[in-house]
């Protein structure tokens, strides 16, 4: 028996500078927390291009995308989705290493993130954050050859 489900491909970046990580604050449908800059891909958009676009939209920074660190898979069963659709939802989150090449820190307008900030790495553990932040940092540290966290 096959299960009907929706899939959303997305691309995110781990961006470190001076012992701090660039994070965006996500707020949607009563849920919120710090997340990696990035997000869903537009139709036929390459993940690298989508990652660059999302970083700029959420942070105001221009970025250069480096190596892919891996893929994080998120699963939300039917009934727990924020959009109320009664089908399972799977997020395929491609995680890249990136670096800032220009721009100025600014806040997204009319999006799902409210602001972005450089957070000292030693403070990340105490933040209200989505699981993608921890997955991204593990991918950055461990750099699994196959891109999968065990």
C-alpha positions as semicolon CSV with decimal commas, in nm:
position;residue;x (nm);y (nm);z (nm)
1;X;0,000;0,000;0,000
2;X;0,143;0,337;-0,093
3;X;0,076;0,646;0,114
4;X;-0,016;0,974;-0,053
5;X;0,204;1,256;0,070
6;X;0,331;1,598;-0,033
7;X;0,699;1,679;-0,071
8;X;0,861;2,020;-0,047
9;X;1,222;2,060;-0,161
10;X;1,411;2,339;0,014
11;X;1,767;2,466;0,041
12;X;1,933;2,614;0,351
13;X;2,276;2,742;0,445
14;X;2,511;2,712;0,739
15;X;2,691;3,046;0,749
16;X;2,954;3,096;1,018
17;X;3,160;3,406;1,095
18;X;3,371;3,492;1,400
19;X;3,233;3,204;1,612
20;X;2,873;3,300;1,530
21;X;2,607;3,153;1,301
22;X;2,361;3,349;1,089
23;X;2,006;3,248;1,179
24;X;1,662;3,372;1,081
25;X;1,363;3,383;1,317
26;X;1,071;3,186;1,172
27;X;0,712;3,258;1,278
28;X;0,411;3,095;1,117
29;X;0,067;2,978;1,228
30;X;0,142;2,999;1,599
31;X;0,480;2,824;1,576
32;X;0,816;2,999;1,590
33;X;1,187;2,956;1,643
34;X;1,531;3,022;1,503
35;X;1,618;2,845;1,178
36;X;1,886;2,838;0,913
37;X;1,844;3,095;0,637
38;X;1,683;2,934;0,335
39;X;1,354;2,788;0,232
40;X;1,134;2,630;-0,030
41;X;1,235;2,616;-0,392
42;X;1,029;2,771;-0,668
43;X;0,915;2,546;-0,954
44;X;1,219;2,438;-1,164
45;X;1,457;2,645;-0,949
46;X;1,800;2,494;-0,887
47;X;1,868;2,448;-0,511
48;X;2,183;2,666;-0,523
49;X;1,989;2,952;-0,684
50;X;1,702;2,908;-0,439
51;X;1,940;2,912;-0,145
52;X;2,103;3,237;-0,265
53;X;1,757;3,394;-0,317
54;X;1,627;3,286;0,023
55;X;1,938;3,405;0,208
56;X;1,899;3,747;0,051
57;X;1,523;3,764;0,119
58;X;1,561;3,664;0,484
59;X;1,886;3,839;0,579
60;X;1,971;4,108;0,321
61;X;2,304;3,940;0,252
62;X;2,443;3,822;-0,079
63;X;2,601;3,479;-0,042
64;X;2,819;3,235;-0,226
65;X;2,711;2,875;-0,188
66;X;2,984;2,624;-0,111
67;X;2,979;2,248;-0,069
68;X;2,660;2,059;0,001
69;X;2,681;1,931;0,356
70;X;2,393;1,687;0,334
71;X;2,017;1,642;0,334
72;X;1,784;1,659;0,631
73;X;1,443;1,496;0,596
74;X;1,147;1,625;0,794
75;X;0,817;1,438;0,826
76;X;0,485;1,570;0,952
77;X;0,193;1,324;0,965
78;X;-0,148;1,418;0,831
79;X;-0,332;1,624;1,089
80;X;-0,019;1,793;1,224
81;X;0,049;2,013;0,920
82;X;0,036;2,388;0,963
83;X;-0,166;2,426;0,641
84;X;-0,435;2,182;0,764
85;X;-0,408;1,948;0,464
86;X;-0,488;1,588;0,558
87;X;-0,188;1,423;0,388
88;X;0,154;1,342;0,527
89;X;0,418;1,603;0,447
90;X;0,784;1,542;0,377
91;X;1,045;1,818;0,363
92;X;1,368;1,747;0,175
93;X;1,607;2,010;0,312
94;X;1,933;2,039;0,121
95;X;2,194;2,196;0,348
96;X;2,491;2,387;0,207
97;X;2,788;2,566;0,350
98;X;2,788;2,931;0,242
99;X;2,971;3,258;0,297
100;X;2,859;3,619;0,286
101;X;2,988;3,820;-0,010
102;X;2,804;4,151;0,040
103;X;2,488;4,325;0,143
104;X;2,369;4,444;0,483
105;X;2,178;4,264;0,754
106;X;1,809;4,348;0,711
107;X;1,475;4,192;0,794
108;X;1,234;4,013;0,562
109;X;0,910;4,196;0,490
110;X;0,586;3,996;0,457
111;X;0,757;3,659;0,480
112;X;0,769;3,372;0,727
113;X;1,078;3,510;0,902
114;X;1,070;3,826;1,112
115;X;1,441;3,902;1,150
116;X;1,789;3,759;1,124
117;X;2,090;3,780;1,354
118;X;2,442;3,655;1,411
119;X;2,415;3,426;1,713
120;X;2,728;3,320;1,904
121;X;2,774;2,946;1,861
122;X;2,792;2,891;2,236
123;X;2,440;3,040;2,273
124;X;2,266;2,826;2,009
125;X;2,188;2,546;2,255
126;X;1,976;2,777;2,470
127;X;1,767;2,915;2,181
128;X;1,413;2,827;2,084
129;X;1,512;2,669;1,751
130;X;1,384;2,427;1,490
131;X;1,557;2,089;1,454
132;X;1,713;2,200;1,125
133;X;1,961;2,423;1,314
134;X;2,103;2,126;1,504
135;X;2,103;1,908;1,193
136;X;2,283;2,178;0,995
137;X;2,550;2,225;1,260
138;X;2,602;1,847;1,285
139;X;2,633;1,822;0,907
140;X;2,887;2,106;0,915
141;X;3,094;1,942;1,191
142;X;3,069;1,580;1,082
143;X;3,057;1,620;0,702
144;X;2,924;1,269;0,637
145;X;3,048;1,136;0,304
146;X;2,700;1,033;0,196
147;X;2,531;1,348;0,334
148;X;2,318;1,155;0,582
149;X;2,327;1,196;0,958
150;X;2,316;0,868;1,145
